[in-house]
Amino acid sequence: MTNSAVMVKNEYLQEVINKVKEKCGFEPEFIQAMEEVLTTLEPVVQKHEKEYKDIALLERLTEPERIISFRVPWLDDNGKVQVNRGYRVQFNGAIGPYKGGLRFHPSVNQSILKFLGFEQIFKNALTGLPIGGGKGGSDFDPKGKSDNEIMRFCQSFMTELQKYIGQDVDVPAGDIGVGAREIGYLFGQFRKIRNSYEAGVLTGKGLEYGGSLVRTQATGYGLLYFMREMLKANGQNLNGKTVIISGSGNVAIYAAEKAYEFGAKVLGMSDSNGCIYDENGVNLDIIKEIKEVKRGRIKEYLNYVPNAIYSENSGSVPAVYKIKAEIILPCATQNDINLETAKILVANGAIAVGEGANMPTTPDAVEYFIQNKVLFAPGKAANAGGVATSALEMAQNSMRYSWNYDEVDQKLDGIMTNIFKNCEKAAKEYGYEGNYVVGANIAAFRKIAKAMRAQGVI
């Protein structure tokens, strides 16, 4: 594993990195994601340098096939017109239709969506399913908005987005700020404009109109399936282990649920304001009530469990990471764990980190974990369960048929187990045994590179 401070030895690889940094220097999140991947690919690039260079494979890999940006006007409940910006980054379709979520959050910009779309290429390749990489969203903030305001925004957003998507072209899903409610409004507007029932155009749909069982739980469950395999390969297991989880949204809740199933105890969870600590184990029924029903703040947990402890975030280390635990599951947002935080976690006895969010760990923190023998499950592999189950939803839509809960869950477990084995195998093959960051990047890249080479320079 390397980071931006390390120069790679391969001249072609370094040349590509420098060109992307020069061209996209105003996109820090994308630069970080690009460097994190490319710097780990040196042994593969060294082996195939001439053929990659002749067809500018890396240059094409780091340039999106298409970026769509559009305005989204909508009417608020006071009758005032509001305007947001919408995006869709269709990054790479060599393996299948573009696939990736829509994020509605004030932080959304082109850099963040390019980083997420770039990561999605590799994540989707790792699933073994025929899906390419894309991402989209808007700087719209659903928090504090009424259902009618969210409906009007989603309808305006889809009125433009529908021109560029389709079940064989680009299949969005949900992400931060886009849940079942938003997907329903988006799908309804798509259906009205297109005048056809193209169920496979969006995933994360309600069960009543083409959704899949287990999709809600998939990212969190998949994270724990990957973590189980990683621990097993290193002579350990989850039973009896203590866990802390950053976040308390969909991924965090179902990661905690599966952690309990595997015999672990979740001591702490968080939101953007702070964290709760419950020495008896966080009560997930209460978290679900607060977050999924009331859409409240995690501090409200103390109204149900007075003996729990709430700590506000302050400084550069989120409060949840100060809780001592063996298993660390960052399930919130990017760059949540920096080097300072990593040092605290290692000192507190962490043995494994599993990324439920996309790029929640800075490169120097990842390096520190690996140097200190902390098992590290990178997001593009460990949190691929969500998109994998989205692809299973697409398959069910194509067949006009639904699998039962156990069938989908078994398929998800099998996919995550195979992802781990492929990461483990690729890392070992190139001399990085136990480094699942390098293994994930190489395993995914080899599949994408073969598809791109086969299809010519396009």
C-alpha positions, 0 to 999 in steps of 0.5 A: 500500500502506498500513498500520495507521498510515495513515487512509483518506479514505473515511468508510465504509471507515474506519468499517468498519475502526474497528468491526472493530478495536473488536469484534476488538481481542483478535485481532491477526493478524486485525486485521492481515490485515483492515487490510492488505486493506481499506486497499488497497480505497479506490479501489474502495469510493470508486467504489461506496460507496453500493451497498456501504454500502446492503447492508453489504457490507464489514461482512459481508465481515469477519464470518465466516459461521460459527465452530465451536469444539469440544473434542478429547479423545484418549488418549496412549500412556501411557493418559492422556486429553489435551484440545485445542481444534479450530476451523473458520472458515467465512468466506465461501461466496459463490463456492463451498464453503468451502476452506482448510487445517487447521493443527495447531500450538500457536499456533493460536487463533481470531485466527490462523484468522480471519486465515488464513480471511480471506486464503483468501477472496481467495486462492481468488477469485484462482484463478478457481476456484469455491471460497469461503474457510475455515480450521481446525485445532487447538492440538495439536502433532504434533511428538514424537507417535507415529503412534498418538497422531496417529491417535487425535487425528485420529480424535477431531478428525474425529468432531466436524468431520465434522458441518460439512463435505462436498464441496459444503459445506466442503472442508478440506486440509492446512497446517502440521502436517497432511500426508499422514499426518494427511489419511489418518487424517482421511479414514478416520474421515470415511468410517467415520462417514459410511459413504460414499466422499465423496472430494472432502471432503478434499484433499491425499489420497494418490494411492491414494485420490483425491489429485492429482499435483503437489499436494505440489509445488503451493504451492512450484511456484506461487510460482516460476511467479508469481515468473517472471511478475513478473520477466518483466513487469519485464525480468528472469528467475530464471536465475543469480539467488541465492535464500534461503528461510525454512523447510524444509517442503513449500512451501520444499522445492518452491519451491527445486526449481522455483527450481533448474529455472529456473536460480537457486541456493538459498544458504540455508534454515532452520527455527525454530532457525536456518539453513544456508548452502551457497555451492555451492547447497543440496542438496535431496536432503539437505534432503528426507532430513532433513525428510521422512524423518527429520523432523529439524532443519536443523542436521543438514545439516552431517553431510552437507556439513561445509563448509556453515555453520549459524547459530542464530537470535538477536535479531529478525532470523532468521539466514537473512535475513542471507545476501546474495541477490537473491530472497527467499522467506519460506515459514515462518510469519506476520510472519517479516520485520519492518521491521528485516529488510526494511532488511537485505535491501534493503541486501544487494541483494534485487530481489524478495520472494515470499511462500510463507507466509501474511502472513510480512511485516509491513505496514511491511516491505511498505511499505519493499520497495515504496518501495525498488523491490523487486518484491513478490509477496503471499501471497494471490496468490503462494502460491495454487498449493496451493489451486488444485491442491486445487480441481483435485483436487476436480474430478478426484474429481467426474469419478472421473478423474485427470489425469497429472502434466504435465496438472496442472502445466500447469493450475497454471502457467496458473492462476498466470500468470493470477493474476499478469496479473489482479493486474497489470491491476487495479493498473494500472487503479486507478493502482498500476502495479507494486504487486501487493499492491494489485492482488491485493486489488482483483482478488479483492475485485471478484469476491467483491463481485459474487457477494455483491451478486448473492446478496442480504443473507445 
